[in-house]
């Protein structure tokens, strides 16, 4: 049975942290809007507005908000894992935790991958898709999946990192920060190859660790965190080998994003401090029933909207070409004049795609408040299942999703590959890994049910 947003909002416990839900929606919405704005599409392909107009790169210090999403993920994962551990009477809970966190993430993602893979295969069998706008679209459409791959890694590492947090608190975050700094020293000062890829873990897991600290109410001086992060990021960009942009730029020798750098971690620190400073007024605003219903409704479709927003944007440009409306030179006066119309149409098309695919994001139901069980005492909860099988499954999933974000779908038939860390991977292999991993996670369930403490 589908539960409406109104019913979910009405059932919200008084002690639920509504601000976290707002941050989740707002961060994804900001990323979507940023992608729509930055795409510089012409008849020859797809470029990046920030590369064409370098002074605009400073905007990424406010628009690159993926650290906020990962920070919120740490908060949610801490509460979810602790709640599940308290409710399970016997047995490990790792597999159950993975299944519970991945259900609403992987299902819509894999549907997106399969639909686009079928379309890409049809285009390439027809002899198209090698170049021009079509080829660029097939390469571009899977790029945002990198974030889902990183998020899967955060879910996988939550139990051990949560233990480190519970023992060391801010010390665990400091350890990850120091590790990220050491990687950059080894990378830039000593030129050690491949070491930079370790920062995919250290940088993003450090931001995730800040979410654990928030879950325990330990970010007591957000202004100091924001100031320290902003000052560090500015100093690193001004005096170090780091570029101004906090998103990747085509052709740049060093990217703050891929692999992540210490500058990006400092950027994440200032963003986390900044959003923490807004928590009190935002929480008061979210107490309004109409506002909260909107946040609840948006949370129910946020992942679907994120997955399909580039498809909507590409459809807008394709429609322009089909109707004989010329594509103006990116960053020209005509191009800027068309921006509001393109974004409005892309938003409308995203709404249509959400209506078609939202069912795969999972049925909605009121989430448990922090510290409250989501299932009544005495009733079966999710079984603990096989931890090793679940771990193997999520590893395959994250490698597959990351690999697909790098290969794109433009080379399904010609064996095109990309390097994932130090290993080549093709799009068919990445898709197979993601699907196989999902099956392993699902089959990690035990036939035994866990009884909850009364």
Helices and strands as residue ranges (DSSP letters): H 5-10, H 18-38, E 39-42, E 45-48, H 49-52, G 54-59, H 60-63, H 66-87, H 94-125, H 132-140, G 143-145, H 146-168, H 170-184, I 185-189, G 195-198, H 199-215, H 222-239, H 262-277, H 279-286, H 289-299, H 302-322, H 333-357, G 358-361, E 380-381, H 387-407, E 417-420, E 423-426, H 427-442, E 450-451
